[in-house]
Amino acid sequence: QVQLVESGGGLVQTGGSLRLSCAASGIIFRFNTMEWYRQAPGKERELVARISSGGDTNYADSVKGRFTISRDNAKNMVYLQMNSLKLEDTAVYYCRSFTRNSWGKGTQVTVSS
């Protein structure tokens, strides 16, 4: 059974940083392309960042240069380092295994002025 558990969300001021973590189990992690999505109130869920099994990364234009996705295959973890946070980054952030189409339950990130 695939399980993805996010952590690291919280309240931060504009310009601040947070690091989200996602612990994966029930999958052969190193073979999975992993993603971070987010969903703001009243908006559709959107892809934020993706990292392939080989380590190639892609980002939404809105976060390029501010967010970094990374993975640790030895620990079955994927991370999202978020810097220079803006009010519009406020959302629930979800971890997803693209390969298995499985989702975590999300972690709330709130950016305040």
N, C-alpha and C positions, 0 to 999 in steps of 0.2 A: 504494500500500500504506500503510495507516494504521500509524503508529508513535507510541507514547506512552512517554516515558522519564521516570521519576520520579527525583528526587534530593532530598537534604537531610535524610534520616533520620539517626538516630544515637542515642546514649545521653545522657540528660538526667536531672537530678534532679527530684523532685516540685516543682511550682511554677515550673519553668523553661519556656522557650519554644523552639520550633523552627519553621522555615519550610520547608515542602515545596514543591518546584517540579515541574512536569510540562511537558515540551517535546513539542509535537505536530507531526507532519508527515504528509503524505499526505491531508490533509483541508482543506476550506475552513473554517478554524478559527472565523472570526467567526460562522458559521452554526450552530455546534455547541453544544448544551448539554453542559456538562462536569461531572463528578462526582468526588468523592473517596469511596472506600470504605475500610474496614479489616476485617482479620480477625485476631482474637486466637487463640492456641492453643486448640484444642478447641471453638471457637465458629464460628458461621456468619458469612459475610461480611456486613457491614452498611453501609448508606449513611450517610456522615458529613455531606456537604454537596453542594449542587448550585448551579450558576450557569447561568442561561439565556443564550442569545445576546444577549438584551437587558439582561443584568446583574442580573436578579432572582435572589435567593438563598434557599435553604432549608437548614435544619440539623436534624440529629438533636437531640432534646431533651437528650441527654447532653452535647452540646458547645456548646449555645447560650450565648452570652455569653463563651465562651472561644476559639472558633475562628472564623476569618474566611476565606472563600473569595473569591478575586479572579481577574481575568483581564487579560491584556494582549494584545489582538488584533493589535497591530503586531508582537509578538514570538512569537505563537502559543504563549503560555504561560498556564498556570493555576497558582495558588498556594494553599496552605493555611497560614495563619498560626495556630499553635497556642500559646496562652498558658495559664498556670496548669495545666500538665500534671499529670495524676494517674496513679497506678499503673495504673489500669484503661484508660488510653489506650494502653498497650503493645500493639502489633499491627503487622502488615504493612499499609502504606497503599498503596492502588492508585488510579491515575488511570483514569478511564473517559470515553470519548465516548459519551454516551447516544444521540446522534443516529446514530452508526455502530455502536453496540454493540461497541466495541473497548476492550481493556484494556492497561494497562502491566504490567510484570513486578513492580512493587511496590518499596517501600523500607521497611526495618525501622525502627520507632520503639520504643525501650525507655526506659521511665521507671523510675528507681530511687529508693529512699528514702534 
